[in-house]
Amino acid sequence: MRIPCPHCGSRSLQEFLYHGDATVQRPKDGGAAPTQAWTDYVYFRDNKNGPHQELWYHAAGCHAWLVVTRDLATHEILEARQV
Amino acid sequence: MTSFRLPAGGALINRARPINFTFDGKPYTGFAGDTLASALLANNVQLLGRSFKYHRPRGLLSAGSEEPNALVELRAGAWREPNTRATMVELYEGLTATSQNRFPSLKTDLLSINSALAPFFAAGFYYKTFMWPASFWEKLYEPAIRRAAGLGRAAALPDPDSYEKTTMFCDTLVIGGGEAGISAARNAGGRVILADEHPTLGGQALTQIDTTGLEHVEILTRTTVFGVYDGGTYGALTRLTDHLPSATAPRQRLIKIIAKNAILAAGAIERPLVFGNNDLPGVMLAGAVRAYIHRYAAAPGKRAVIYLNNDDAAQTIPTLHNAGIAISGIVTPAASTLIQTMAAQAGAPVFTGAAINRAIGRLGVTGAEILLKDGVTLTLPCDFIAMSGGWNPALHLTSHLDGKPVWDEALQTFIPGTLPPNMQVTGAAAGTSINIHPVWRAGNSKAKAFVDFQNDVTTTDITLAKQEGFVSVEHLKRYTTLGMATDQGKTSNVNAIALMAAASGKTIAASGTTRFRPPYTPVAIGAFAGPHRGQHFKPKRLTPTHDWAAASNAVFVETGLWLRAQYFPQPGEDWLAAATREVNAVRNSVGFCDVTTLGKIDIQGPDAAKFLECVYTNSWTNLAIGRARYGLMLREDGFVMDDGTCARLGETQFIMTTTTANAAKVMQHLEFCHQVLWPELDLAFVSVTDQWAQIAVAGPQSRALLETIVDSTYNISNEAFPYMAAGSVTICGGTPARLFRLSFSGELAYEIAVPARFGNALAKALAAAGATPYGTEALGIMRIEKGHPAGPELNGQTTAHDLGMAKLLSKKKDFIGRALSSRSALTDPARPTLIGLVPADKTTILRAGSHLLKPDAPTTAVHDEGWITSAAQSPTLGHPIALAMLSNGPARIGETIRVYDPIRNGDALAQVTNPVFYDPAGSRLHA
């Protein structure tokens, strides 16, 4: 499998590290208390099917963090863009 | 039964080049171009193995990689490879092969007595038989069954061959080099790869084939495309030297092929017919019979019976007739014009509406019992049977990504259904019309009728599976083990599905197939490893002072990928003596230690300080230029991730350090924070771990020593360069360096960094100036004496509170981990918290990993109160010490606790102390 890094071109999956769901947002309330928003952000994820946006890190390449759109059913990688 | 070499013919053999080989110790001669199978056949050797469970005599079924019976051990010693299909072995001078699974010999296999006990070994037997008494299973039954089962023996020695791995890219990958594949490759544009598992192109063609027009094609012969993977990735294996007596080149090459498009032209595999004793040596697929005769001039016998249900196999009639082989009869379920015509031309009798009941013979075929249309049986003499139940497209690769084949009622076979992305199918792999009349169970004989030859699965097993409710194809497969041998059911799957469908009243279409998985044929593990073996399994990272350390007799320890000097033994010293001496030298005088491996990240920009506020728990914007500070980093879930020091070299420049183990992880984390979370911050950072050699210089004499190294323009007195100062200097007459007054040992200490190429020279200079080299062992002893948390305490399960660092959590700003670190469960003092331990008898060595319990508590998990994280034999204190995490630890200082280590027979009492054993006031740091 390959990921089309926008900076480096199509590279083998082995160069990248998977992080997780790209659609979750870090709460902007300053983190003074462990609210539900924080627990959701750190622990809970929707179990989706079909095209999914996820974060990958080009660890053995340009160190870019990429938002990769990947179909979770077919594994096809549809897009990769700089976050 | 007599098989022999025909006097003429053989498209692939070169009669001018005889080749000597042995089988089971006996010498034979074949020709260049023979396979081991064809050479044995030509030498009248038909008994090639004993079957897996029942130890029945077996011979060749096929001429290709689908062969389930003729599995031999090839070569000897460390090169010995079991379960090698004789049909795929290219004969070479001096080849040695041995049959498998028989004792004492192929002819007289004592374990064939199994046949009498066969009812005890039916499908799923290990759930039903050999169960009483229970104790006998482990002691008697299992070892006996294991000895009796299994096929070949692995060498149990390291693989002496070398293997290569590489990647190839193309626009079109053509899988299969027969007529259809060659045509597809010829017509394909762009970069084209054509792969075929055989040494020559041609596929099923029995005569020369046109291979012109392929100049633009990369042709890979002896190459099996064994798997289809995501993203247009294909796994292939090339056998580079398996056809040679010995190899100076890599044995095999594993290729990852990235193809925009693929064309599957893998052909089809002939289907056996299921009748009694259809596994006897001499019962062969009709296509294989033709292949042996045309390609190798190897005749399976002198007189044949042909049993066929389709027009394709009719070609066998003229093939045998022209080779001078007699045909006792042609058995067919339904009349066919083609069969009638060819039979007439050969003068051979045809029995229409008939079936073979069973093959007759003991170690080989001597006759065939025919069941005629009217129910009468008739025995025909023969020494081989050529059978054809039809052809199954080799569609295995289409299902590697979960594509489901579909049943074609007209062709009476499964054809490719859903395909992997960008794959087409051509040729026989797409299915061929051959005027077929399906026969799934031939005759009515009580003799064993085999469905899966390699795993010894018969029609009885399928009936049993149906009776016991294992009706779905997935259950049928696993309950009977059919399709689970090294041939993945290439010659058994379709027959089995049809038989089960009939037994359960379902259609074959509704039954479906199981999923084929890579590899299509077995791949040696060495091929997957490639060059990554032994010392080459992972790269070694050497510190800039490595050469000097090696010359100084250092013993090295692996720390991740790094080699670090662990201790520098002088003559007669073991590790403890050396480390003790090194600790004493540091505490009393001065020592130096390479700390290059700790991550170093250079952070610059107007928002550098703001960025540090985001990632560290404590404050940074107020850090003065020329000062360093300890920093604690959490994960977003509130647990400690890493720690280090960060020095401010300028208004907009910081140098961050990390632990050795987390250097890459912290770098990734900083990139995440900057690119994903705070892209608006204006800064840049880069790892400089490898660019700077960094050496700790520690001890009461360290300043005095450094004053002889650091150029005199720089004032490093206690007033000018106090504890935690940091700055750029030059050393040794102008070499750029950075000096940090940091202490891990607890002594007056510095870390000095120089560009990495000067590392060895700096080490030599420090040694020449009288500093004692010390390694990670002494480093560890001293930091434990000072109660500094390190890797064992930062194990990803501890919090700032656990480590006594709660006051480092700023209450004024957001930082990574702030919110969830304040969860009550993470701040509960009942959590295991950092303390020190001293053995009650001041002698017993405490060991990391030991568990802590109250002295009178039962030694069960529910009473477990913590564990020892780090331990040392302290020369400074004169007794063993340890750091530990103990529930409510700091409140229990003075208490006696039980240190329990059942795995290493440790059980001692210890006193809970403050974790800072040495100089708790820190006066030596500020000296």
Interface residues (C-beta under 8 A of the other chain):
Chain A: M1 R2 S12 L13 L17 H19 R26 P27 G30 G31 A32 A33 P34 T35 W38 T39 Y41 V42 Y43 L55 Y57 A59 H63 A64 W65 T74 H75 E76 I77 Q82 V83
Chain B: T167 Y229 D230 G231 T233 I258 P421 E636 D637 G638 A664 M667 Q668 E671 F672 Q675 V676 L677 P679 K813 D814 F815 R818 A819 L820 S822 R823
